Amino acid sequence: MEIDELNRMIRECKKCRLSETRMNAVCGEGNPNAKIKIMLIAQAPGEEENRAGKMFVGPSGKVLDELLSKAGVKRDEIYMTNLIKCMLPKCRKPKQDEIEACSSYLDKEIELINPKILVPLGYYATRYIFQKYKIQVPSKAKFFKVSGKLFLAGDRKILPLAHPATCLYNPELKQDLIKSYRKLHVLLKDCKWYPVCPMKRFYEEGKLDKKWIELYCKGDWESCVRYQMEEEGKFHPDWMLPDGTLDERLRK
Ligand code: SF4
């Protein structure tokens, strides 16, 4: 199946009650042929998206554009989609049977687009992606603990972020969101220290698990303690791992 065929099915879908109240089912957007590494997954279309049949055209779209521009990421570098393709009346929470009815479209999009990095926005999209990749799901109240943190699931990375609409309800959180969305830019490049870092050598010698390389050196290197110390010119032993713990086995 091609993405066009999938989008045609989404537009015509009547699998759940949301088809009765929507104006338009909203399909994913982005260039499916570009070397897309990042897929943003929002919860569901808002009122303006429902009217226009397009992703992120309403107030949260404006916030998203600002967050992406501050992160130095262009919309055409990412693919954007929703967990639920039709508007939830009065922007209520999604019901479990609606998620079950709709999520096969998201599963198919992930298969067709094959992004390296999944970025679920907000609690429900994160909960679905964590369940799909067998990562422990936090309670809604503890979502902040995983937001902005990078996870590894096989060959894919998962970076949950707060939904841009959070800024509309809590403007005081905007600086936090700007900071966490900057990680999208970080994820598009490898750590500049990687070619000379002892972690590269340990990995190539088979002494270090790949997860360290994927989560830090080729992932969120700004969170690496080694990187931070390197930038500050502070001494750190070769056997110190990216999270700052010392691995005596690497010392030998
Ligand atoms: S271990 Fe840290 S400093 Fe070294 S390459 Fe990886 S991210 Fe960069």
Residues whose N, C-alpha, C, O or C-beta is under 5 A from the ligand:
A	BS01	SF4	C191 W193 Y194 C197 M199 Y216 C217 W221 C224 R226 Y227 P242
